[in-house]
């Protein structure tokens, strides 16, 4: 069941804005995941199996970039998975 209310709407809007911000997709994804975790911790959004799956997938792309120059494959993966995550947020 999807979360409702102002806090849920604000969290969704924040995550989507971060995913679509100007800048490198990997950094945007990191910021968006931090905000998403904050929303879960605050109870603004509830975890779903599919959202957790998308978070796990995007985490793989982000790990590949740690300590290395941000690469195109990680950025493209972050963008694609980020789009999937955006669609899934309606159910979180």
Buried (B, 14 or more C-beta within 10 A) or exposed (E): EEBEEEBBEEBBEBBBEBBBEEEBBBBBBBBBBEBBEBBBEEEBBBEBEBBEBBBEBBBEBBEBBEEEEBEEEBBEBBBBBBEBBBEBBEBB
